Amino acid sequence: QSETNVAVVLQHGRKVSIRNCEAEAGTGTFLSLDDVQEQNLFINNDLADARKPFQPERPEFKVLSGNVLSAK
């Protein structure tokens, strides 16, 4: 993991849901996942102040809904 200022790092887990979070100004990557199984919900999160929403870039959440991924 070379990115600095990662808000949430999850490794070797399962049954993950992330809701109602907000990236602080200066966040590099909001969410870093490594060997995380059963990615369930990613809903109502505001990542507008994060340079990058996810690492890897395409997580496998079953539901991605109601999120602000970019300020643009």
Residue pairs with C-beta under 8 A, 6 or more apart in sequence:
1 9
1 32
1 34
1 55
3 28
3 29
3 32
3 52
3 55
4 28
5 26
5 27
5 28
5 29
6 27
6 28
6 29
6 30
6 31
6 32
6 55
7 21
7 23
7 24
7 27
7 29
7 30
7 31
7 50
8 18
8 21
8 30
8 31
8 32
9 32
9 34
10 16
10 31
10 32
10 33
10 34
10 36
11 33
11 34
11 35
11 36
12 34
12 35
12 36
13 35
13 36
13 37
14 36
14 37
14 38
15 37
15 38
15 40
16 36
16 38
16 39
16 40
17 40
17 41
17 42
17 43
18 31
18 41
18 42
18 43
18 45
19 41
19 42
19 43
19 44
19 45
20 43
20 44
20 45
21 30
21 45
21 46
22 45
22 46
22 47
22 49
23 30
23 45
23 46
23 47
23 48
23 49
23 50
24 49
25 49
26 49
27 47
27 49
27 50
27 51
28 50
28 51
28 52
29 50
29 51
29 52
29 53
29 54
29 55
30 45
30 47
30 50
30 52
30 53
30 54
31 53
31 54
31 55
31 59
32 54
32 55
33 39
33 54
33 55
33 56
33 59
39 59
39 60
39 61
39 62
40 61
40 62
40 63
41 61
41 62
41 63
41 65
42 59
42 61
42 63
42 64
42 65
42 67
43 63
43 64
43 65
43 66
43 67
44 65
44 66
44 67
45 66
45 67
45 68
46 67
46 68
47 53
47 67
47 68
47 69
47 70
48 68
48 69
48 70
48 71
49 71
53 69
53 70
